[in-house]
Amino acid sequence: NLDSLPAIETGSPLFALVILFWAMTAYVHILFAAAVNRDATSIERAGREVELVAPAVWATATLLGGVIVAAIYWFMHHSALRRP
């Protein structure tokens, strides 16, 4: 029940920290998505296959899923575990 949770007032330092946290999270997601898009595009330009979906889809998934999706992308495309 959300009514039992204490409210965070907009002028409080806690509110500022929450806003800062979410702004930094969004910034990191955007940076990782741009990096994944750039890498996947360069893979395609080199004549290799991007696994599963197009670079734009990987970038969008990373934008939404963040570091976890970026790690999955890296494992699928750059780790020693990837298929030859």
Secondary structure, 3 states (H helix, E strand, C coil): CHHHCCCCCCCCHHHHHHHHHHHHHHHHHHHHHHHHHHHHHHHHHCCCCCCCCCHHHHHHHHHHHCHHHHHHHHHHHCCCCCCC
